[in-house]
Amino acid sequence: MVVTDAAEMIKKMEIRGAGRIARAAVEALLRHSRDLDVPDTGSYCRQMRQAGAILARARPTAVSLPNAIHRVISSLDCGLPLDLARERFDAKCREFIHTSGDAVARIGEIGARHIRDGDVLLTHCNSEAALACMLEAHRKGVDFEVFATEVRPRNQGLLTLKVLDDAGIKTNYIVDSAVRYFINDIDLVIVGADAVTVNGAVVNKIGTSQIAHSAHEARTNLIVAAET
């Protein structure tokens, strides 16, 4: 089943990153909607809500996951004929997927403007949006290098290093506890976010706050690359 497979991949962290998780869940709901063989709209809505609940439980700490599911599931109109209800729900899913992917590309364009020749960057975890900023700057010919933290216990920093290394960007891999030691050599910190609250506070991978404190102490600028 598409939904349970996607939920398992999210649970096992085979899919990482707030945006990727959200899009993967909505893509699973879209495929489930298309495949669902039910007699009426009521049955369709019940099964789609059940599928959304399964996906939402896959990673309780990933705020983007329940937010994405709520956004599309709330668009279900159970008062419509089945075909029309399915058509409208599928359109909402496609809209979400497109908008989310387009947002990451736009974030990359904006973030790349802050990276200059000769800069040394620090990043934490495996943020698609943060990577987009660095990859876009590299594409435009900016010469810089990146320090990436290991991000224990699952070492997501290695995934970030691979993407950057494959792109031809100079990289350095450091243990999480070494951030304060290296921070004076860093020109710019770029991190992603699992969520941004209504008052502007950022929720992200554990360890982000200590990086922010170190950057503040060293008067080093920190950018949060995130969809809103």
PABAGU-711809 format. One record per residue (C-alpha): residue in one letter; x, y negated, z negated; residue number from 1. Coordinates in Angstrom, 2 decimals. Layout:
+------+---------+---------+---------+-----+
! rest !       u !       v !       w !  nr !
+------+---------+---------+---------+-----+
!    A !       X !       Y !       Z ! NUM !
...
+------+---------+---------+---------+-----+
***
This chain:
+------+---------+---------+---------+-----+
! rest !       u !       v !       w !  nr !
+------+---------+---------+---------+-----+
!    M !    0.00 !    0.00 !    0.00 !   1 !
!    V !    1.39 !   -3.40 !    1.02 !   2 !
!    V !    0.43 !   -5.13 !   -2.24 !   3 !
!    T !    1.93 !   -2.55 !   -4.60 !   4 !
!    D !    5.09 !   -2.33 !   -2.48 !   5 !
!    A !    5.53 !   -6.10 !   -2.56 !   6 !
!    A !    4.84 !   -6.21 !   -6.30 !   7 !
!    E !    7.45 !   -3.52 !   -6.91 !   8 !
!    M !   10.05 !   -5.38 !   -4.84 !   9 !
!    I !    9.36 !   -8.58 !   -6.76 !  10 !
!    K !    9.49 !   -6.74 !  -10.09 !  11 !
!    K !   12.82 !   -5.08 !   -9.25 !  12 !
!    M !   14.22 !   -8.46 !   -8.10 !  13 !
!    E !   14.73 !   -7.21 !   -4.57 !  14 !
!    I !   13.02 !  -10.46 !   -3.64 !  15 !
!    R !   14.54 !  -13.47 !   -5.43 !  16 !
!    G !   14.05 !  -17.21 !   -5.46 !  17 !
!    A !   10.88 !  -19.10 !   -6.35 !  18 !
!    G !    9.92 !  -19.92 !   -2.77 !  19 !
!    R !   10.74 !  -16.48 !   -1.40 !  20 !
!    I !    8.72 !  -14.78 !   -4.14 !  21 !
!    A !    5.71 !  -17.02 !   -3.52 !  22 !
!    R !    5.78 !  -16.48 !    0.24 !  23 !
!    A !    6.29 !  -12.72 !   -0.10 !  24 !
!    A !    3.24 !  -12.46 !   -2.36 !  25 !
!    V !    1.05 !  -14.49 !   -0.01 !  26 !
!    E !    2.30 !  -12.53 !    2.99 !  27 !
!    A !    1.33 !   -9.32 !    1.17 !  28 !
!    L !   -2.15 !  -10.72 !    0.48 !  29 !
!    L !   -2.50 !  -11.71 !    4.12 !  30 !
!    R !   -1.60 !   -8.22 !    5.34 !  31 !
!    H !   -3.90 !   -6.69 !    2.72 !  32 !
!    S !   -6.75 !   -8.91 !    3.85 !  33 !
!    R !   -6.30 !   -7.88 !    7.47 !  34 !
!    D !   -6.17 !   -4.17 !    6.62 !  35 !
!    L !   -9.03 !   -4.14 !    4.11 !  36 !
!    D !  -11.98 !   -2.01 !    5.24 !  37 !
!    V !  -14.97 !   -3.04 !    3.12 !  38 !
!    P !  -18.74 !   -3.18 !    3.73 !  39 !
!    D !  -19.44 !   -6.72 !    2.56 !  40 !
!    T !  -18.01 !  -10.03 !    1.37 !  41 !
!    G !  -18.51 !   -9.22 !   -2.32 !  42 !
!    S !  -16.35 !   -6.10 !   -2.06 !  43 !
!    Y !  -13.75 !   -8.04 !   -0.05 !  44 !
!    C !  -13.50 !  -10.78 !   -2.67 !  45 !
!    R !  -13.26 !   -8.30 !   -5.56 !  46 !
!    Q !  -10.46 !   -6.34 !   -3.92 !  47 !
!    M !   -8.54 !   -9.47 !   -2.91 !  48 !
!    R !   -8.71 !  -10.76 !   -6.50 !  49 !
!    Q !   -7.52 !   -7.40 !   -7.80 !  50 !
!    A !   -4.61 !   -7.49 !   -5.35 !  51 !
!    G !   -3.74 !  -11.00 !   -6.49 !  52 !
!    A !   -3.72 !   -9.88 !  -10.13 !  53 !
!    I !   -1.34 !   -7.01 !   -9.32 !  54 !
!    L !    1.09 !   -9.38 !   -7.62 !  55 !
!    A !    0.85 !  -12.03 !  -10.35 !  56 !
!    R !    1.90 !   -9.48 !  -13.00 !  57 !
!    A !    5.01 !   -8.47 !  -11.05 !  58 !
!    R !    7.23 !  -11.27 !  -12.43 !  59 !
!    P !    5.65 !  -13.14 !  -15.37 !  60 !
!    T !    8.57 !  -15.59 !  -15.60 !  61 !
!    A !    8.33 !  -16.70 !  -11.95 !  62 !
!    V !    5.93 !  -19.62 !  -12.20 !  63 !
!    S !    5.76 !  -20.03 !   -8.43 !  64 !
!    L !    4.22 !  -16.56 !   -8.12 !  65 !
!    P !    0.90 !  -17.07 !   -9.99 !  66 !
!    N !    0.72 !  -20.63 !   -8.63 !  67 !
!    A !    0.89 !  -19.39 !   -5.04 !  68 !
!    I !   -1.60 !  -16.60 !   -5.67 !  69 !
!    H !   -4.03 !  -18.96 !   -7.39 !  70 !
!    R !   -3.78 !  -21.41 !   -4.52 !  71 !
!    V !   -4.84 !  -18.89 !   -1.89 !  72 !
!    I !   -7.20 !  -16.74 !   -4.00 !  73 !
!    S !   -9.11 !  -19.86 !   -5.08 !  74 !
!    S !   -9.87 !  -20.48 !   -1.41 !  75 !
!    L !  -11.99 !  -17.31 !   -1.20 !  76 !
!    D !  -15.55 !  -18.23 !   -0.26 !  77 !
!    C !  -17.67 !  -15.23 !   -1.22 !  78 !
!    G !  -20.86 !  -16.85 !    0.03 !  79 !
!    L !  -19.79 !  -16.53 !    3.66 !  80 !
!    P !  -20.28 !  -13.57 !    6.00 !  81 !
!    L !  -17.41 !  -11.09 !    5.71 !  82 !
!    D !  -15.71 !  -11.93 !    9.00 !  83 !
!    L !  -15.76 !  -15.66 !    8.34 !  84 !
!    A !  -14.62 !  -15.27 !    4.71 !  85 !
!    R !  -11.69 !  -13.13 !    5.87 !  86 !
!    E !  -10.82 !  -15.58 !    8.67 !  87 !
!    R !  -10.76 !  -18.58 !    6.34 !  88 !
!    F !   -8.72 !  -16.77 !    3.69 !  89 !
!    D !   -6.18 !  -15.59 !    6.26 !  90 !
!    A !   -5.88 !  -19.14 !    7.60 !  91 !
!    K !   -5.17 !  -20.43 !    4.07 !  92 !
!    C !   -2.44 !  -17.82 !    3.63 !  93 !
!    R !   -0.82 !  -18.74 !    6.94 !  94 !
!    E !   -0.99 !  -22.42 !    6.02 !  95 !
!    F !    0.73 !  -21.76 !    2.68 !  96 !
!    I !    3.52 !  -19.69 !    4.27 !  97 !
!    H !    4.17 !  -22.32 !    6.93 !  98 !
!    T !    4.06 !  -25.24 !    4.49 !  99 !
!    S !    6.42 !  -23.54 !    2.05 ! 100 !
!    G !    8.95 !  -22.63 !    4.72 ! 101 !
!    D !    8.78 !  -26.12 !    6.23 ! 102 !
!    A !    9.32 !  -27.66 !    2.80 ! 103 !
!    V !   12.58 !  -25.75 !    2.33 ! 104 !
!    A !   13.87 !  -27.00 !    5.70 ! 105 !
!    R !   12.93 !  -30.58 !    4.77 ! 106 !
!    I !   14.61 !  -30.25 !    1.37 ! 107 !
!    G !   17.75 !  -29.08 !    3.16 ! 108 !
!    E !   17.76 !  -32.17 !    5.37 ! 109 !
!    I !   17.32 !  -34.53 !    2.42 ! 110 !
!    G !   19.79 !  -32.76 !    0.15 ! 111 !
!    A !   22.49 !  -32.59 !    2.83 ! 112 !
!    R !   22.66 !  -36.39 !    2.85 ! 113 !
!    H !   24.12 !  -36.31 !   -0.67 ! 114 !
!    I !   27.06 !  -34.06 !    0.26 ! 115 !
!    R !   30.19 !  -35.81 !    1.52 ! 116 !
!    D !   33.48 !  -34.72 !    3.06 ! 117 !
!    G !   35.85 !  -33.42 !    0.41 ! 118 !
!    D !   33.14 !  -32.84 !   -2.21 ! 119 !
!    V !   33.35 !  -29.97 !   -4.66 ! 120 !
!    L !   29.91 !  -28.62 !   -5.52 ! 121 !
!    L !   28.58 !  -26.41 !   -8.30 ! 122 !
!    T !   25.45 !  -24.30 !   -7.97 ! 123 !
!    H !   23.67 !  -21.82 !  -10.21 ! 124 !
!    C !   21.65 !  -18.71 !   -9.31 ! 125 !
!    N !   20.33 !  -17.95 !   -5.82 ! 126 !
!    S !   18.10 !  -20.87 !   -4.87 ! 127 !
!    E !   16.88 !  -20.92 !   -1.28 ! 128 !
!    A !   16.31 !  -24.67 !   -1.46 ! 129 !
!    A !   19.75 !  -25.41 !   -2.93 ! 130 !
!    L !   21.35 !  -23.22 !   -0.28 ! 131 !
!    A !   19.41 !  -25.06 !    2.41 ! 132 !
!    C !   21.04 !  -28.34 !    1.35 ! 133 !
!    M !   24.54 !  -26.89 !    1.55 ! 134 !
!    L !   23.97 !  -25.00 !    4.79 ! 135 !
!    E !   22.50 !  -28.07 !    6.47 ! 136 !
!    A !   25.45 !  -30.22 !    5.38 ! 137 !
!    H !   27.85 !  -27.59 !    6.74 ! 138 !
!    R !   25.89 !  -27.45 !   10.00 ! 139 !
!    K !   26.38 !  -31.20 !   10.35 ! 140 !
!    G !   30.14 !  -30.80 !   10.00 ! 141 !
!    V !   30.62 !  -31.89 !    6.37 ! 142 !
!    D !   33.70 !  -30.29 !    4.82 ! 143 !
!    F !   33.19 !  -29.24 !    1.19 ! 144 !
!    E !   33.63 !  -26.31 !   -1.17 ! 145 !
!    V !   31.31 !  -24.68 !   -3.68 ! 146 !
!    F !   31.70 !  -23.19 !   -7.15 ! 147 !
!    A !   28.98 !  -20.65 !   -7.93 ! 148 !
!    T !   28.28 !  -19.18 !  -11.35 ! 149 !
!    E !   27.93 !  -15.42 !  -11.75 ! 150 !
!    V !   24.42 !  -15.60 !  -13.35 ! 151 !
!    R !   24.41 !  -12.59 !  -15.65 ! 152 !
!    P !   23.04 !  -10.01 !  -16.07 ! 153 !
!    R !   22.03 !   -9.52 !  -12.41 ! 154 !
!    N !   24.81 !  -11.57 !  -10.83 ! 155 !
!    Q !   22.66 !  -13.52 !   -8.38 ! 156 !
!    G !   25.65 !  -15.80 !   -7.87 ! 157 !
!    L !   27.18 !  -13.11 !   -5.66 ! 158 !
!    L !   24.21 !  -13.40 !   -3.30 ! 159 !
!    T !   24.75 !  -17.14 !   -3.06 ! 160 !
!    L !   28.46 !  -16.64 !   -2.42 ! 161 !
!    K !   27.76 !  -14.19 !    0.39 ! 162 !
!    V !   25.43 !  -16.61 !    2.19 ! 163 !
!    L !   27.91 !  -19.47 !    1.88 ! 164 !
!    D !   30.91 !  -17.32 !    2.78 ! 165 !
!    D !   29.14 !  -15.92 !    5.83 ! 166 !
!    A !   28.48 !  -19.50 !    6.94 ! 167 !
!    G !   32.18 !  -20.32 !    6.63 ! 168 !
!    I !   31.97 !  -22.48 !    3.51 ! 169 !
!    K !   34.84 !  -22.26 !    1.01 ! 170 !
!    T !   33.58 !  -20.68 !   -2.22 ! 171 !
!    N !   34.71 !  -19.99 !   -5.78 ! 172 !
!    Y !   33.13 !  -17.59 !   -8.25 ! 173 !
!    I !   33.19 !  -18.45 !  -11.96 ! 174 !
!    V !   31.78 !  -16.91 !  -15.12 ! 175 !
!    D !   28.78 !  -18.69 !  -16.60 ! 176 !
!    S !   30.67 !  -19.78 !  -19.70 ! 177 !
!    A !   33.36 !  -21.56 !  -17.63 ! 178 !
!    V !   31.08 !  -24.34 !  -16.38 ! 179 !
!    R !   32.23 !  -26.90 !  -18.92 ! 180 !
!    Y !   35.88 !  -26.11 !  -18.15 ! 181 !
!    F !   35.44 !  -26.81 !  -14.43 ! 182 !
!    I !   32.85 !  -29.60 !  -14.58 ! 183 !
!    N !   35.41 !  -32.43 !  -14.33 ! 184 !
!    D !   36.47 !  -31.04 !  -10.96 ! 185 !
!    I !   32.89 !  -31.08 !   -9.66 ! 186 !
!    D !   31.49 !  -33.97 !   -7.60 ! 187 !
!    L !   27.90 !  -32.77 !   -7.36 ! 188 !
!    V !   25.72 !  -30.09 !   -8.93 ! 189 !
!    I !   22.85 !  -28.63 !   -6.88 ! 190 !
!    V !   20.37 !  -26.22 !   -8.45 ! 191 !
!    G !   16.89 !  -24.99 !   -7.60 ! 192 !
!    A !   13.84 !  -24.79 !   -9.85 ! 193 !
!    D !   11.28 !  -22.16 !  -10.74 ! 194 !
!    A !    8.84 !  -24.95 !  -11.54 ! 195 !
!    V !    8.58 !  -28.70 !  -11.96 ! 196 !
!    T !    6.08 !  -29.79 !  -14.62 ! 197 !
!    V !    3.67 !  -32.72 !  -14.32 ! 198 !
!    N !    6.01 !  -34.94 !  -16.38 ! 199 !
!    G !    9.00 !  -34.15 !  -14.15 ! 200 !
!    A !   10.67 !  -31.59 !  -16.41 ! 201 !
!    V !   12.44 !  -28.74 !  -14.62 ! 202 !
!    V !   12.10 !  -25.04 !  -15.44 ! 203 !
!    N !   14.85 !  -22.86 !  -13.99 ! 204 !
!    K !   17.12 !  -19.88 !  -14.56 ! 205 !
!    I !   18.60 !  -19.61 !  -18.04 ! 206 !
!    G !   21.93 !  -21.42 !  -18.10 ! 207 !
!    T !   20.72 !  -24.39 !  -16.07 ! 208 !
!    S !   20.34 !  -26.61 !  -19.13 ! 209 !
!    Q !   23.93 !  -26.07 !  -20.26 ! 210 !
!    I !   25.08 !  -27.01 !  -16.76 ! 211 !
!    A !   22.94 !  -30.14 !  -16.88 ! 212 !
!    H !   24.38 !  -31.09 !  -20.28 ! 213 !
!    S !   27.92 !  -30.55 !  -19.03 ! 214 !
!    A !   27.23 !  -32.60 !  -15.91 ! 215 !
!    H !   25.73 !  -35.41 !  -18.00 ! 216 !
!    E !   28.74 !  -35.41 !  -20.30 ! 217 !
!    A !   31.11 !  -35.59 !  -17.31 ! 218 !
!    R !   28.94 !  -38.20 !  -15.52 ! 219 !
!    T !   28.50 !  -35.83 !  -12.61 ! 220 !
!    N !   25.35 !  -36.16 !  -10.53 ! 221 !
!    L !   22.92 !  -33.23 !  -10.54 ! 222 !
!    I !   20.30 !  -32.63 !   -7.87 ! 223 !
!    V !   17.31 !  -30.32 !   -8.28 ! 224 !
!    A !   16.21 !  -28.95 !   -4.91 ! 225 !
!    A !   12.63 !  -27.77 !   -5.26 ! 226 !
!    E !    9.22 !  -27.72 !   -3.62 ! 227 !
!    T !    6.40 !  -29.55 !   -5.37 ! 228 !
+------+---------+---------+---------+-----+
***
